[in-house]
Amino acid sequence: MRALPHWPQWLRVIPATNRPDVLMRLFAVLFLLLPGSALVISTQRHAHAAMACAVVFFVVAHAALHAVSAWQSTTSRLIPAPLRYIDRHAAWAMLGSAWVPLAIQGVHAQPTSTLSVVGLVIGALCQVCSVRVTADRLRSALLVLASALQFIAVALIAMTVG
C-alpha cells in the first residue's frame, strides 16, 4: 500500500510492509494508556494500594511492550539487544503482568467474576499462541487482542475489590 499524500509524515516514512503492525501496536498503546489512566485513578480511589499498584504495573507493562514493538518496526537501524530480547519475550511479560491483579484479589479473599477469569484465560491463550507464530502481523494481532481482553478483565477485577 502506497503512502497517501494526506497521511502525516511519520506514517509515510514507515515501510509499507511494517505499517499495519505499527498501527496495530500504536492502537494498543493508546487503548491501554488512555482508558488505562482512568482505570488507575479509579482503582487508586476505590481499591486498596496493592491493587492500584498492580493495575499501574499492568497498564505500564503492556503499553511499554507494545511501544517497543512499534518502535522496532518503524526503524531501519538495529535496535539494542536488550530491547530485542524484551520484544521477543513480550508475551510472557504481558502474561505475568495480567495475572498480578488476580493474585492480589485472591490474597484479599474477594469474589472473582467468571467473565474476568475468562478474559484472562483467553488473553493468556492468545499470548501463548503468539510465542510460536513467525508471521509478525499475526503475532501483533494476537498480542493486541490479548491486551484488550486482559485490560477488560483487569478492570473487572480492580472494580470488585473494595
Backbone as CSV, one residue per row, in Angstrom:
resi,resn,N_x,N_y,N_z,CA_x,CA_y,CA_z,C_x,C_y,C_z
1,MET,0.840,-1.174,0.000,0.000,0.000,0.000,0.884,1.235,0.000
2,ARG,0.651,2.126,-0.944,1.422,3.351,-1.041,0.985,4.330,0.035
3,ALA,1.917,5.191,0.404,1.585,6.243,1.354,0.775,7.316,0.645
4,LEU,-0.345,7.672,1.199,-1.204,8.674,0.603,-0.741,10.075,1.004
5,PRO,-0.988,11.074,0.159,-0.487,12.416,0.438,-1.049,13.051,1.707
6,HIS,-2.264,12.683,2.112,-2.846,13.297,3.310,-2.380,12.623,4.605
7,TRP,-1.601,11.552,4.498,-1.081,10.904,5.698,0.003,11.774,6.323
8,PRO,0.132,11.736,7.633,1.211,12.506,8.272,2.586,11.938,7.884
9,GLN,3.586,12.782,8.003,4.942,12.397,7.588,5.443,11.163,8.348
10,TRP,5.176,11.089,9.649,5.690,9.952,10.426,5.113,8.629,9.935
11,LEU,3.901,8.661,9.374,3.293,7.437,8.873,3.812,7.092,7.476
12,ARG,4.150,8.111,6.697,4.648,7.858,5.342,6.045,7.251,5.346
13,VAL,6.850,7.536,6.363,8.229,7.029,6.366,8.316,5.571,6.804
14,ILE,7.265,5.038,7.387,7.262,3.634,7.802,7.120,2.774,6.554
15,PRO,7.968,1.761,6.402,7.836,0.879,5.234,6.431,0.269,5.163
16,ALA,5.927,0.140,3.948,4.551,-0.327,3.740,4.309,-1.702,4.348
17,THR,5.328,-2.555,4.360,5.146,-3.900,4.914,4.995,-3.874,6.428
18,ASN,5.570,-2.873,7.085,5.510,-2.790,8.547,4.365,-1.917,9.048
19,ARG,3.750,-1.136,8.173,2.743,-0.162,8.588,1.568,-0.775,9.350
20,PRO,0.979,-1.895,8.905,-0.144,-2.457,9.689,0.263,-2.883,11.098
21,ASP,1.454,-3.459,11.240,1.919,-3.871,12.571,2.103,-2.668,13.482
22,VAL,2.711,-1.617,12.932,2.947,-0.414,13.726,1.623,0.202,14.154
23,LEU,0.672,0.284,13.242,-0.623,0.881,13.586,-1.383,0.045,14.609
24,MET,-1.304,-1.287,14.497,-1.953,-2.144,15.499,-1.345,-1.901,16.868
25,ARG,-0.016,-1.860,16.923,0.648,-1.678,18.217,0.413,-0.281,18.778
26,LEU,0.401,0.749,17.919,0.112,2.097,18.405,-1.316,2.198,18.928
27,PHE,-2.248,1.519,18.259,-3.612,1.464,18.770,-3.616,0.832,20.165
28,ALA,-2.874,-0.240,20.334,-2.824,-0.904,21.640,-2.244,0.019,22.704
29,VAL,-1.199,0.766,22.350,-0.604,1.699,23.312,-1.630,2.741,23.739
30,LEU,-2.314,3.321,22.757,-3.322,4.335,23.093,-4.506,3.730,23.844
31,PHE,-4.921,2.528,23.441,-6.026,1.853,24.125,-5.663,1.579,25.580
32,LEU,-4.425,1.249,25.832,-4.028,0.950,27.202,-3.763,2.218,28.015
33,LEU,-3.180,3.228,27.400,-2.820,4.414,28.174,-4.008,5.326,28.475
34,LEU,-4.878,5.538,27.520,-5.972,6.486,27.764,-7.016,5.924,28.730
35,PRO,-7.670,4.801,28.414,-8.592,4.254,29.415,-7.828,3.692,30.630
36,GLY,-6.582,3.287,30.399,-5.783,2.741,31.498,-5.502,3.770,32.574
37,SER,-5.264,5.003,32.172,-5.030,6.039,33.184,-6.293,6.289,34.003
38,ALA,-7.451,6.232,33.359,-8.709,6.369,34.107,-8.905,5.193,35.061
39,LEU,-8.539,3.993,34.595,-8.653,2.818,35.458,-7.710,2.926,36.650
40,VAL,-6.512,3.417,36.414,-5.542,3.579,37.506,-6.076,4.560,38.542
41,ILE,-6.607,5.679,38.087,-7.132,6.689,39.024,-8.321,6.124,39.798
42,SER,-9.218,5.451,39.104,-10.380,4.876,39.770,-9.977,3.797,40.771
43,THR,-9.031,2.964,40.384,-8.577,1.902,41.296,-7.895,2.499,42.518
44,GLN,-7.131,3.551,42.310,-6.438,4.194,43.430,-7.453,4.771,44.416
45,ARG,-8.573,5.258,43.912,-9.576,5.863,44.794,-10.483,4.843,45.471
46,HIS,-10.768,3.715,44.782,-11.796,2.804,45.290,-11.259,1.462,45.784
47,ALA,-10.030,1.115,45.489,-9.484,-0.172,45.926,-8.279,0.085,46.831
48,HIS,-7.707,-0.969,47.326,-6.567,-0.810,48.220,-5.288,-0.574,47.409
49,ALA,-4.239,-0.192,48.093,-2.999,0.239,47.443,-2.351,-0.877,46.624
50,ALA,-2.417,-2.105,47.096,-1.788,-3.204,46.353,-2.455,-3.396,44.994
51,MET,-3.775,-3.297,44.935,-4.479,-3.443,43.664,-4.159,-2.268,42.740
52,ALA,-4.071,-1.068,43.302,-3.723,0.095,42.487,-2.333,-0.063,41.881
53,CYS,-1.392,-0.567,42.652,-0.034,-0.809,42.135,-0.043,-1.886,41.053
54,ALA,-0.837,-2.914,41.242,-0.915,-3.979,40.236,-1.516,-3.468,38.936
55,VAL,-2.506,-2.598,39.021,-3.119,-2.035,37.813,-2.134,-1.107,37.109
56,VAL,-1.404,-0.302,37.859,-0.367,0.549,37.251,0.670,-0.320,36.546
57,PHE,1.117,-1.376,37.201,2.092,-2.281,36.607,1.555,-2.896,35.315
58,PHE,0.311,-3.340,35.341,-0.307,-3.942,34.158,-0.353,-2.953,33.001
59,VAL,-0.885,-1.768,33.244,-1.056,-0.773,32.173,0.292,-0.347,31.616
60,VAL,1.233,-0.045,32.477,2.548,0.417,32.014,3.293,-0.698,31.283
61,ALA,3.242,-1.908,31.790,3.962,-3.014,31.149,3.411,-3.288,29.756
62,HIS,2.112,-3.386,29.634,1.525,-3.674,28.327,1.778,-2.535,27.342
63,ALA,1.569,-1.290,27.779,1.771,-0.147,26.878,3.234,-0.040,26.459
64,ALA,4.145,-0.232,27.388,5.575,-0.130,27.054,6.002,-1.239,26.097
65,LEU,5.519,-2.441,26.303,5.900,-3.541,25.421,5.339,-3.345,24.008
66,HIS,4.123,-2.836,23.898,3.582,-2.539,22.573,4.355,-1.385,21.924
67,ALA,4.744,-0.390,22.708,5.500,0.741,22.171,6.878,0.298,21.669
68,VAL,7.542,-0.575,22.400,8.844,-1.093,21.954,8.699,-1.839,20.639
69,SER,7.661,-2.631,20.524,7.438,-3.372,19.285,7.141,-2.433,18.120
70,ALA,6.335,-1.415,18.358,6.026,-0.450,17.299,7.289,0.295,16.881
71,TRP,8.090,0.684,17.851,9.332,1.401,17.551,10.283,0.516,16.753
72,GLN,10.362,-0.745,17.123,11.248,-1.669,16.410,10.822,-1.819,14.956
73,SER,9.536,-1.813,14.696,9.040,-1.960,13.327,9.235,-0.708,12.486
74,THR,9.372,0.451,13.122,9.491,1.693,12.367,10.912,2.010,11.954
75,THR,11.875,1.483,12.619,13.251,1.873,12.364,13.956,0.862,11.470
76,SER,14.827,1.382,10.639,15.633,0.503,9.792,16.960,0.173,10.477
77,ARG,17.265,0.923,11.534,18.501,0.659,12.280,18.302,-0.539,13.201
78,LEU,19.404,-1.124,13.582,19.373,-2.243,14.523,19.130,-1.688,15.924
79,ILE,18.109,-2.174,16.596,17.838,-1.683,17.945,18.718,-2.449,18.928
80,PRO,18.944,-1.895,20.102,19.823,-2.552,21.080,19.337,-3.957,21.443
81,ALA,20.293,-4.798,21.758,19.999,-6.197,22.077,19.016,-6.356,23.237
82,PRO,19.126,-5.581,24.313,18.141,-5.754,25.396,16.699,-5.485,24.944
83,LEU,16.509,-4.494,24.067,15.158,-4.214,23.583,14.649,-5.309,22.655
84,ARG,15.536,-5.894,21.852,15.123,-7.030,21.015,14.733,-8.208,21.891
85,TYR,15.477,-8.430,22.963,15.172,-9.521,23.893,13.819,-9.286,24.563
86,ILE,13.582,-8.039,24.981,12.306,-7.708,25.618,11.157,-7.927,24.647
87,ASP,11.338,-7.487,23.390,10.269,-7.655,22.403,10.032,-9.126,22.095
88,ARG,11.086,-9.915,22.049,10.937,-11.348,21.749,10.178,-12.066,22.857
89,HIS,10.319,-11.603,24.092,9.666,-12.248,25.232,8.500,-11.412,25.781
90,ALA,7.951,-10.533,24.946,6.868,-9.640,25.390,5.640,-10.417,25.834
91,ALA,5.339,-11.507,25.156,4.131,-12.269,25.507,4.197,-12.767,26.949
92,TRP,5.360,-13.241,27.356,5.486,-13.764,28.727,5.416,-12.639,29.754
93,ALA,6.003,-11.483,29.437,5.942,-10.343,30.352,4.505,-9.832,30.485
94,MET,3.787,-9.790,29.353,2.387,-9.362,29.397,1.540,-10.351,30.199
95,LEU,1.814,-11.611,29.994,1.082,-12.657,30.710,1.287,-12.515,32.212
96,GLY,2.510,-12.313,32.613,2.799,-12.155,34.034,2.140,-10.932,34.644
97,SER,2.179,-9.819,33.922,1.602,-8.595,34.471,0.081,-8.659,34.553
98,ALA,-0.534,-9.466,33.703,-2.002,-9.558,33.721,-2.522,-10.391,34.882
99,TRP,-1.725,-11.316,35.365,-2.196,-12.196,36.438,-1.933,-11.639,37.834
100,VAL,-1.156,-10.545,37.933,-0.864,-9.953,39.239,-2.137,-9.442,39.930
101,PRO,-3.017,-8.704,39.238,-4.246,-8.271,39.935,-5.115,-9.431,40.424
102,LEU,-5.165,-10.511,39.651,-5.946,-11.666,40.085,-5.327,-12.285,41.343
103,ALA,-4.011,-12.344,41.399,-3.340,-12.877,42.586,-3.596,-11.996,43.802
104,ILE,-3.578,-10.693,43.617,-3.844,-9.782,44.735,-5.292,-9.921,45.202
105,GLN,-6.197,-10.091,44.253,-7.595,-10.286,44.638,-7.753,-11.591,45.411
106,GLY,-7.018,-12.634,45.021,-7.072,-13.904,45.739,-6.534,-13.796,47.153
107,VAL,-5.506,-12.984,47.335,-4.932,-12.784,48.666,-5.936,-12.110,49.591
108,HIS,-6.729,-11.209,49.050,-7.702,-10.493,49.869,-9.050,-11.192,49.936
109,ALA,-9.134,-12.400,49.438,-10.324,-13.257,49.527,-11.587,-12.565,49.038
110,GLN,-11.470,-11.908,47.915,-12.625,-11.264,47.293,-13.200,-12.199,46.227
111,PRO,-14.488,-12.117,45.968,-15.063,-12.945,44.896,-14.559,-12.483,43.530
112,THR,-14.387,-13.435,42.629,-13.880,-13.142,41.290,-14.976,-13.436,40.277
113,SER,-15.196,-12.501,39.362,-16.235,-12.735,38.350,-15.715,-13.743,37.325
114,THR,-16.621,-14.552,36.841,-16.273,-15.554,35.835,-15.814,-14.881,34.551
115,LEU,-16.426,-13.777,34.194,-16.061,-13.060,32.979,-14.619,-12.567,33.024
116,SER,-14.169,-12.100,34.184,-12.789,-11.627,34.280,-11.805,-12.781,34.146
117,VAL,-12.115,-13.914,34.717,-11.229,-15.075,34.590,-11.199,-15.565,33.144
118,VAL,-12.363,-15.574,32.491,-12.419,-15.985,31.082,-11.588,-15.041,30.219
119,GLY,-11.687,-13.730,30.466,-10.885,-12.763,29.719,-9.404,-12.973,29.919
120,LEU,-9.002,-13.247,31.152,-7.583,-13.507,31.413,-7.116,-14.790,30.740
121,VAL,-7.934,-15.823,30.773,-7.545,-17.105,30.181,-7.472,-17.011,28.659
122,ILE,-8.463,-16.390,28.032,-8.422,-16.256,26.569,-7.256,-15.368,26.160
123,GLY,-7.013,-14.294,26.904,-5.844,-13.451,26.630,-4.545,-14.217,26.776
124,ALA,-4.478,-15.053,27.810,-3.275,-15.872,28.005,-3.076,-16.851,26.857
125,LEU,-4.166,-17.444,26.376,-4.058,-18.358,25.234,-3.559,-17.624,23.995
126,CYS,-4.052,-16.423,23.760,-3.564,-15.626,22.626,-2.083,-15.326,22.768
127,GLN,-1.654,-14.990,23.981,-0.240,-14.680,24.199,0.634,-15.910,24.024
128,VAL,0.190,-17.050,24.532,0.973,-18.280,24.381,1.044,-18.677,22.912
129,CYS,-0.052,-18.518,22.184,-0.042,-18.836,20.747,0.883,-17.904,19.974
130,SER,1.015,-16.657,20.423,1.859,-15.701,19.706,3.345,-16.009,19.841
131,VAL,3.712,-16.806,20.834,5.130,-17.108,21.049,5.710,-17.892,19.877
132,ARG,4.964,-18.832,19.339,5.450,-19.695,18.261,5.115,-19.182,16.856
133,VAL,4.369,-18.097,16.770,3.980,-17.570,15.461,5.156,-16.826,14.844
134,THR,5.446,-17.125,13.592,6.555,-16.447,12.922,6.093,-15.236,12.122
135,ALA,4.831,-15.183,11.745,4.313,-14.041,10.991,4.124,-12.858,11.940
136,ASP,4.787,-11.752,11.650,4.732,-10.593,12.541,3.329,-10.018,12.663
137,ARG,2.585,-9.995,11.571,1.249,-9.407,11.609,0.316,-10.220,12.493
138,LEU,0.364,-11.537,12.383,-0.474,-12.389,13.231,-0.041,-12.281,14.686
139,ARG,1.257,-12.220,14.922,1.779,-12.072,16.285,1.282,-10.764,16.893
140,SER,1.368,-9.680,16.121,0.892,-8.383,16.617,-0.596,-8.426,16.912
141,ALA,-1.370,-9.025,16.009,-2.815,-9.103,16.210,-3.160,-9.910,17.459
142,LEU,-2.472,-11.026,17.660,-2.738,-11.843,18.849,-2.390,-11.096,20.133
143,LEU,-1.268,-10.383,20.142,-0.871,-9.665,21.353,-1.783,-8.469,21.630
144,VAL,-2.240,-7.784,20.582,-3.162,-6.669,20.782,-4.502,-7.188,21.297
145,LEU,-5.002,-8.279,20.716,-6.251,-8.881,21.190,-6.119,-9.332,22.642
146,ALA,-5.004,-9.954,22.964,-4.782,-10.403,24.340,-4.764,-9.224,25.307
147,SER,-4.092,-8.146,24.929,-4.040,-6.972,25.803,-5.425,-6.374,26.019
148,ALA,-6.220,-6.307,24.968,-7.567,-5.745,25.098,-8.433,-6.604,26.013
149,LEU,-8.405,-7.915,25.801,-9.195,-8.810,26.657,-8.731,-8.749,28.106
150,GLN,-7.430,-8.731,28.302,-6.915,-8.694,29.667,-7.152,-7.343,30.327
151,PHE,-7.171,-6.282,29.544,-7.495,-4.968,30.111,-8.910,-4.975,30.674
152,ILE,-9.842,-5.511,29.921,-11.230,-5.590,30.384,-11.313,-6.471,31.633
153,ALA,-10.593,-7.587,31.632,-10.603,-8.480,32.791,-10.002,-7.802,34.016
154,VAL,-8.891,-7.094,33.832,-8.256,-6.404,34.953,-9.175,-5.294,35.477
155,ALA,-9.881,-4.613,34.589,-10.825,-3.587,35.028,-11.935,-4.208,35.878
156,LEU,-12.433,-5.360,35.452,-13.471,-6.045,36.235,-12.929,-6.472,37.603
157,ILE,-11.713,-6.980,37.614,-11.110,-7.415,38.868,-10.865,-6.232,39.795
158,ALA,-10.317,-5.151,39.237,-9.972,-3.986,40.068,-11.202,-3.334,40.670
159,MET,-12.297,-3.373,39.960,-13.504,-2.711,40.454,-14.279,-3.559,41.455
160,THR,-13.973,-4.851,41.563,-14.675,-5.676,42.545,-13.975,-5.672,43.889
161,VAL,-12.737,-5.224,43.937,-12.009,-5.177,45.200,-12.335,-3.876,45.887
162,GLY,-12.693,-3.964,47.140,-13.048,-2.745,47.855,-12.457,-2.660,49.217
